[in-house]
Amino acid sequence: MPLNIRNEDVNRLAETLAAVARISKTEAVRVALTNELKRRDASLAAFRERIKPIQDAIAACPPTGLDTDKAFYDDLNGEP
């Protein structure tokens, strides 16, 4: 299915990248989209790595065996 770029700014950016990289506009769009997806994957991997120690600390806490329910939260908030 073809992709039609109707936004002039996006079209200009694609043309600029194509000219700088000496590739077709279609290839420029493919490269840009591929690079953005890779960047997002790397960012997500870095985020998961940063929160792993927190997840491990929470997982290391023993379960209390207690259930929290609406009555528990109501009591915390001073509600009947």
N, C-alpha and C positions, 0 to 999 in steps of 0.2 A: 504494500500500500504506500503510495507516495506521501511525502511530507511537504506541505506547502507552507512556506514561511511568509506570513503576511505582515509581520511587524517589521517596520523599516529598521529599527535599531538592531534587532536580532539578525536581520538580513545583512546589515552593514558589518556587524561583528563577524559573521560567517565569511563574508567576502574578505575582510581584513585578515583573518586567520588563514584563509586559503592563500592569499597573496604572500603573506609572510612565510608560510610553510611550503609554498609552491606546490599546493595540492588543489584538488577540486573542492568546490564549496560543499558538495556532499560528503567528501572525505573529511573536510574540516569539521562538519557537524558531527560525524561519527567519532572523530578523535576527541572532540570536546565532550561529548556525552560519555564516552568511555573513560576519559580522565576524571570526570566529575563522579562517576559511579565508583571508580577506584578510590578517589579521595574520601568519599563517604564511607566506604567499607573500612578504610584505614582508620578513620575517625571513630567509627563504632568499635573497632577492635581495641583502640587505645582507651576508649571509655570503659569497655568491659574489663580491661586490665587494671584500670584505676580503681574500679569499684570492687574488684575481687577480694581485697583484704577485708572490706566491710561485710561482704556477703559471707566470707569465711568466719568472721567474728560472730555474726548473727547465727550461723549454722552451728557454731560451737556451743552456744547457750543451750543448756538442757531444757527440754519441754517441761512446763509446770503442770500439765495435766488439767489446767483450768480452762474453761470455755468463757469467752467474752461474748456477751449478748447485749441486747437493747437495754435490759435492766441495769447491767453493769455501767454502760455509758450514761444512762439517765442518772444513776447515782453519782457518778463523777461530776456531772453538770448540776447537781442539786435539784434535779427534776424528780417529781413523784413517779 
